[in-house]
Amino acid sequence: MSEQTVEQELPQEQHLLQWLRDRISGTHVQLYTPETRTRNIGPAGASQRSDTLHIGQPFACEVLSQRAGYLTLINIGTSGDVILLTPNHYGDVAASHLEAGRHLIPGAHPLKWDDLKSEGFDTLEEQGPQGWEHLIAIISDTPLVGDATLQQAQPAGPFYKLQDAQLPHLLDALQSAPADSLAFDMTSFLVIAGDG
């Protein structure tokens, strides 16, 4: 079986993860989950680290960027769903523009606590099921996700669930962008059953 055939058999979210893993720089963007302080450990790191979140545990993340740009914050959940956290339904794509610096998500911008609370969210909580979850932060000179993509995506609370057909477009946008026009980082953590 050829390498290309094997690649085509992977789910779309795995293509995206693999492309990012092959190119992670971490020099312009750092992504942390305060509770775990993980950075790009992936499933292979499970035996070396105990970076976990329990189902039902509140979480937040922090994006530290050395450059201004448009934030695309993606969660690839344990279910395989690809959820777009930013941009989100609280603002158009232009609202996802960040200045260089440290940004707590949710926080003051671009995913505001006040907006979440108005929707009945006191916290963001890990939903499960058990398995590996991935948060990806991408800062780009131009938006990677357009308003038309948001209109086609399924609402998932205040966020958007990207459809399988939309993932190749996102990967194409990443692959065709000049290397110096984006920076990204990824953090992975293990989701386990809640404390008893």
Contacts in CASP RR format, 6 or more apart in sequence:
PFRMAT RR
TARGET T0000
AUTHOR 0000-0000-0000
METHOD contacts of the structure
MODEL  1
MSEQTVEQELPQEQHLLQWLRDRISGTHVQLYTPETRTRNIGPAGASQRS
DTLHIGQPFACEVLSQRAGYLTLINIGTSGDVILLTPNHYGDVAASHLEA
GRHLIPGAHPLKWDDLKSEGFDTLEEQGPQGWEHLIAIISDTPLVGDATL
QQAQPAGPFYKLQDAQLPHLLDALQSAPADSLAFDMTSFLVIAGDG
7 15 0 8 1.000
10 18 0 8 1.000
11 80 0 8 1.000
11 164 0 8 1.000
12 82 0 8 1.000
12 164 0 8 1.000
12 167 0 8 1.000
12 168 0 8 1.000
12 171 0 8 1.000
13 76 0 8 1.000
13 80 0 8 1.000
13 82 0 8 1.000
13 167 0 8 1.000
15 167 0 8 1.000
15 168 0 8 1.000
15 171 0 8 1.000
16 74 0 8 1.000
16 76 0 8 1.000
16 82 0 8 1.000
16 136 0 8 1.000
16 167 0 8 1.000
16 170 0 8 1.000
16 171 0 8 1.000
17 76 0 8 1.000
17 134 0 8 1.000
17 186 0 8 1.000
19 171 0 8 1.000
19 174 0 8 1.000
19 175 0 8 1.000
20 136 0 8 1.000
20 174 0 8 1.000
20 184 0 8 1.000
20 186 0 8 1.000
21 40 0 8 1.000
21 186 0 8 1.000
23 184 0 8 1.000
24 40 0 8 1.000
24 184 0 8 1.000
24 185 0 8 1.000
24 186 0 8 1.000
25 183 0 8 1.000
25 184 0 8 1.000
25 185 0 8 1.000
26 183 0 8 1.000
26 184 0 8 1.000
26 185 0 8 1.000
27 66 0 8 1.000
27 183 0 8 1.000
28 65 0 8 1.000
28 66 0 8 1.000
28 67 0 8 1.000
28 139 0 8 1.000
28 183 0 8 1.000
29 63 0 8 1.000
29 64 0 8 1.000
29 65 0 8 1.000
29 66 0 8 1.000
29 67 0 8 1.000
29 137 0 8 1.000
29 138 0 8 1.000
29 139 0 8 1.000
29 183 0 8 1.000
29 184 0 8 1.000
29 185 0 8 1.000
30 39 0 8 1.000
30 63 0 8 1.000
30 64 0 8 1.000
30 65 0 8 1.000
30 185 0 8 1.000
31 39 0 8 1.000
31 61 0 8 1.000
31 62 0 8 1.000
31 63 0 8 1.000
31 64 0 8 1.000
31 135 0 8 1.000
31 136 0 8 1.000
31 137 0 8 1.000
31 185 0 8 1.000
31 186 0 8 1.000
31 187 0 8 1.000
32 38 0 8 1.000
32 39 0 8 1.000
32 61 0 8 1.000
32 62 0 8 1.000
32 64 0 8 1.000
32 187 0 8 1.000
33 53 0 8 1.000
33 59 0 8 1.000
33 60 0 8 1.000
33 61 0 8 1.000
33 62 0 8 1.000
33 135 0 8 1.000
33 187 0 8 1.000
33 189 0 8 1.000
34 59 0 8 1.000
34 60 0 8 1.000
34 61 0 8 1.000
34 62 0 8 1.000
35 53 0 8 1.000
35 57 0 8 1.000
35 59 0 8 1.000
36 51 0 8 1.000
36 52 0 8 1.000
36 53 0 8 1.000
36 187 0 8 1.000
36 189 0 8 1.000
37 51 0 8 1.000
38 49 0 8 1.000
38 51 0 8 1.000
38 187 0 8 1.000
38 188 0 8 1.000
38 189 0 8 1.000
39 185 0 8 1.000
39 187 0 8 1.000
40 185 0 8 1.000
40 186 0 8 1.000
40 187 0 8 1.000
40 188 0 8 1.000
41 48 0 8 1.000
41 49 0 8 1.000
41 51 0 8 1.000
41 187 0 8 1.000
41 188 0 8 1.000
41 189 0 8 1.000
42 132 0 8 1.000
42 134 0 8 1.000
42 188 0 8 1.000
43 132 0 8 1.000
43 188 0 8 1.000
46 190 0 8 1.000
51 189 0 8 1.000
51 190 0 8 1.000
52 189 0 8 1.000
52 190 0 8 1.000
52 191 0 8 1.000
52 192 0 8 1.000
53 59 0 8 1.000
53 126 0 8 1.000
53 133 0 8 1.000
53 189 0 8 1.000
53 190 0 8 1.000
53 191 0 8 1.000
53 192 0 8 1.000
54 126 0 8 1.000
54 191 0 8 1.000
54 192 0 8 1.000
54 193 0 8 1.000
54 194 0 8 1.000
54 195 0 8 1.000
55 126 0 8 1.000
55 127 0 8 1.000
55 128 0 8 1.000
55 129 0 8 1.000
55 130 0 8 1.000
55 191 0 8 1.000
55 192 0 8 1.000
55 193 0 8 1.000
55 194 0 8 1.000
56 125 0 8 1.000
56 126 0 8 1.000
56 127 0 8 1.000
56 128 0 8 1.000
56 194 0 8 1.000
57 125 0 8 1.000
57 126 0 8 1.000
57 194 0 8 1.000
58 123 0 8 1.000
58 124 0 8 1.000
58 125 0 8 1.000
58 126 0 8 1.000
59 123 0 8 1.000
59 124 0 8 1.000
59 125 0 8 1.000
59 126 0 8 1.000
60 104 0 8 1.000
60 105 0 8 1.000
60 106 0 8 1.000
60 107 0 8 1.000
60 124 0 8 1.000
61 73 0 8 1.000
61 104 0 8 1.000
61 105 0 8 1.000
61 135 0 8 1.000
61 137 0 8 1.000
61 187 0 8 1.000
62 102 0 8 1.000
62 103 0 8 1.000
62 104 0 8 1.000
62 105 0 8 1.000
63 71 0 8 1.000
63 73 0 8 1.000
63 98 0 8 1.000
63 102 0 8 1.000
63 103 0 8 1.000
63 105 0 8 1.000
63 137 0 8 1.000
63 139 0 8 1.000
64 101 0 8 1.000
64 102 0 8 1.000
64 103 0 8 1.000
65 71 0 8 1.000
65 98 0 8 1.000
65 100 0 8 1.000
65 101 0 8 1.000
65 103 0 8 1.000
65 137 0 8 1.000
65 139 0 8 1.000
65 183 0 8 1.000
66 100 0 8 1.000
66 101 0 8 1.000
66 183 0 8 1.000
67 100 0 8 1.000
67 139 0 8 1.000
67 183 0 8 1.000
68 97 0 8 1.000
68 98 0 8 1.000
68 99 0 8 1.000
68 100 0 8 1.000
68 139 0 8 1.000
69 97 0 8 1.000
69 98 0 8 1.000
69 139 0 8 1.000
69 140 0 8 1.000
69 141 0 8 1.000
70 93 0 8 1.000
70 96 0 8 1.000
70 97 0 8 1.000
70 98 0 8 1.000
70 139 0 8 1.000
70 140 0 8 1.000
70 141 0 8 1.000
70 142 0 8 1.000
70 143 0 8 1.000
70 144 0 8 1.000
71 86 0 8 1.000
71 96 0 8 1.000
71 97 0 8 1.000
71 98 0 8 1.000
71 103 0 8 1.000
71 110 0 8 1.000
71 137 0 8 1.000
71 138 0 8 1.000
71 139 0 8 1.000
72 84 0 8 1.000
72 86 0 8 1.000
72 87 0 8 1.000
72 96 0 8 1.000
72 136 0 8 1.000
72 137 0 8 1.000
72 138 0 8 1.000
72 140 0 8 1.000
72 143 0 8 1.000
72 144 0 8 1.000
72 145 0 8 1.000
73 84 0 8 1.000
73 85 0 8 1.000
73 86 0 8 1.000
73 105 0 8 1.000
73 111 0 8 1.000
73 135 0 8 1.000
73 136 0 8 1.000
73 137 0 8 1.000
73 138 0 8 1.000
74 82 0 8 1.000
74 83 0 8 1.000
74 84 0 8 1.000
74 85 0 8 1.000
74 135 0 8 1.000
74 136 0 8 1.000
74 138 0 8 1.000
74 162 0 8 1.000
75 82 0 8 1.000
75 83 0 8 1.000
75 85 0 8 1.000
75 133 0 8 1.000
75 134 0 8 1.000
75 135 0 8 1.000
75 136 0 8 1.000
75 159 0 8 1.000
76 82 0 8 1.000
76 83 0 8 1.000
76 133 0 8 1.000
76 134 0 8 1.000
76 136 0 8 1.000
77 83 0 8 1.000
77 128 0 8 1.000
77 133 0 8 1.000
77 134 0 8 1.000
78 128 0 8 1.000
78 129 0 8 1.000
78 130 0 8 1.000
78 131 0 8 1.000
78 132 0 8 1.000
78 133 0 8 1.000
78 191 0 8 1.000
79 128 0 8 1.000
79 129 0 8 1.000
81 156 0 8 1.000
81 161 0 8 1.000
82 161 0 8 1.000
82 162 0 8 1.000
82 167 0 8 1.000
83 156 0 8 1.000
83 159 0 8 1.000
83 160 0 8 1.000
83 161 0 8 1.000
83 162 0 8 1.000
84 145 0 8 1.000
84 150 0 8 1.000
84 153 0 8 1.000
84 159 0 8 1.000
84 160 0 8 1.000
84 161 0 8 1.000
84 162 0 8 1.000
85 105 0 8 1.000
85 111 0 8 1.000
85 159 0 8 1.000
86 96 0 8 1.000
86 105 0 8 1.000
86 110 0 8 1.000
86 111 0 8 1.000
87 93 0 8 1.000
87 95 0 8 1.000
87 96 0 8 1.000
87 110 0 8 1.000
87 143 0 8 1.000
87 145 0 8 1.000
87 146 0 8 1.000
87 150 0 8 1.000
88 110 0 8 1.000
88 111 0 8 1.000
88 158 0 8 1.000
88 159 0 8 1.000
88 160 0 8 1.000
89 150 0 8 1.000
89 155 0 8 1.000
89 157 0 8 1.000
89 158 0 8 1.000
89 159 0 8 1.000
89 160 0 8 1.000
90 111 0 8 1.000
90 112 0 8 1.000
90 115 0 8 1.000
90 158 0 8 1.000
91 110 0 8 1.000
92 147 0 8 1.000
92 150 0 8 1.000
93 143 0 8 1.000
93 145 0 8 1.000
93 146 0 8 1.000
93 147 0 8 1.000
93 150 0 8 1.000
94 143 0 8 1.000
95 110 0 8 1.000
96 110 0 8 1.000
96 143 0 8 1.000
97 110 0 8 1.000
98 109 0 8 1.000
98 110 0 8 1.000
98 139 0 8 1.000
103 109 0 8 1.000
103 110 0 8 1.000
105 111 0 8 1.000
106 112 0 8 1.000
106 113 0 8 1.000
106 116 0 8 1.000
106 124 0 8 1.000
107 113 0 8 1.000
111 158 0 8 1.000
115 158 0 8 1.000
116 124 0 8 1.000
116 158 0 8 1.000
119 157 0 8 1.000
119 158 0 8 1.000
121 158 0 8 1.000
126 133 0 8 1.000
126 191 0 8 1.000
128 191 0 8 1.000
129 191 0 8 1.000
130 191 0 8 1.000
130 192 0 8 1.000
130 193 0 8 1.000
131 190 0 8 1.000
131 191 0 8 1.000
131 192 0 8 1.000
132 188 0 8 1.000
132 189 0 8 1.000
132 190 0 8 1.000
132 191 0 8 1.000
133 188 0 8 1.000
133 189 0 8 1.000
133 190 0 8 1.000
133 191 0 8 1.000
134 186 0 8 1.000
134 187 0 8 1.000
134 188 0 8 1.000
135 186 0 8 1.000
135 187 0 8 1.000
135 188 0 8 1.000
136 184 0 8 1.000
136 185 0 8 1.000
136 186 0 8 1.000
137 184 0 8 1.000
137 185 0 8 1.000
137 186 0 8 1.000
138 144 0 8 1.000
138 174 0 8 1.000
138 182 0 8 1.000
138 183 0 8 1.000
138 184 0 8 1.000
139 182 0 8 1.000
139 183 0 8 1.000
139 184 0 8 1.000
140 177 0 8 1.000
140 181 0 8 1.000
140 182 0 8 1.000
141 177 0 8 1.000
141 181 0 8 1.000
141 182 0 8 1.000
142 177 0 8 1.000
142 181 0 8 1.000
144 170 0 8 1.000
144 173 0 8 1.000
144 174 0 8 1.000
144 177 0 8 1.000
144 182 0 8 1.000
145 170 0 8 1.000
145 173 0 8 1.000
149 162 0 8 1.000
149 166 0 8 1.000
149 169 0 8 1.000
150 160 0 8 1.000
152 163 0 8 1.000
152 166 0 8 1.000
153 160 0 8 1.000
153 161 0 8 1.000
153 162 0 8 1.000
153 163 0 8 1.000
153 166 0 8 1.000
154 160 0 8 1.000
154 161 0 8 1.000
154 163 0 8 1.000
155 161 0 8 1.000
162 170 0 8 1.000
174 182 0 8 1.000
END
